[in-house]
Amino acid sequence: MSNKNINASEFNWKEIIKNYQVPKVWKSIWQLCNSFLPFFVIWYLMILSLDVSYWLTLLLAIPVSGFSVRIFIIQHDCGHGAFFKSRRMNDWFGMFCSIFTLTPYHYWKKSHSIHHATAGKLEHRGIGDIYTMTVNEYLSKSRWAKLKYRLYRNPFILFVIIPSILFIFLYRFPISRSSALKKVEPSVYLTTLAILMLSVSIILLIGIKSFLLIQIPISIITSSTGVWLFYMQHQFSNTYWDSDASWDYERAALQGSSYFKLPRILQWFTGNIGFHHIHHLSPRIPNYLLQKCHYENSVFQKGSVITIGSSLKNTILTLWDENQRKLVSFRYLKKLKHSSI
């Protein structure tokens, strides 16, 4: 991972990004078409594949999950008011996407807006992001609390078990205790009802066994990929965290978010979410203009760059060291213990 901090005070970033904040209707409609149509077609092919080989069904689950992630990015853009100029259009299409992503639109939209407003604030961890302890917090915990945190941050649990439970089950009900989300709790039940109606309709056509054999691997792959993407964009060694008193929006966006450099095909399926530093600087830029903004303005090319390889290495970074101002692994605690002896 390379890192050259971008100093937002050295250039007028607001002037630069305003040219990219206007959605293009034809591009948005085309993205809806090239995401939903292949999703439906391959889903149907998965039904047919059950009579051939379940291995073929599982193989087809991979591209379907890719399109599902792409649909999630469309929902994500709608939540930011970035996909269409009309707020009503954004909300209608965002809610439509939510039926297929299993993610309650208005509830996630509000939670995600809190994430954008507080990303990198030490006092506001845990809403819309993966909870991360500081070294001192961890050391002050009981053995049981430490064990729970270690289990929570285990890569298999964090990227496979938890995402599947979250998207398939927990998102069917309001799960946050935040008072800011109380007003949008009814939308969770409406989304659950819509998902239930669609699922029952499909089950009546193909049977519950076929439905589960198709949908379960799609949900597992999609949810794991989604959590992994959003997690990795902020969890790298020299990311940005600070207290409320000294927290800075520009630094949180440009230093606390990365450019996830993915192969072109994965960049397409993930809706350019890898240009996360630009997205956090301006959530109103549609996903299909993030790459253009990145490459047309060299100043945005100086930030933290991660790749698939470096992101895998970053999975061991589990604690924020306030002294070094960087993320560290549990192994660091052994060094800390030895140095204090």
Secondary structure by P-SEA (a helix, b strand, c coil): cbbbbbccccccccccccccccccaaaaaaaaaacaaaaaaaaaaaaaaccccaaaaaaaaaaaaaaaaaaaaaaaaaaaccccccaaaaaaaaaaaaaaacccaaaaaaaaaaaaacccccccccccccccccaaaaaaccaaaaaaaaaaacccccccaaaaaaaacccccccccccccccaaaaaaaaaaaaaaaaaaaaaaccaaaaaaccaaaaaaaaaaaaaaaaaaccccbbbbbcccccccccccccccccccccaaaaaaaccccaaaaaaacccccccaaaaaaaacccccccccccaaaaaaacccccccccccccccaaaaaaaaaaac
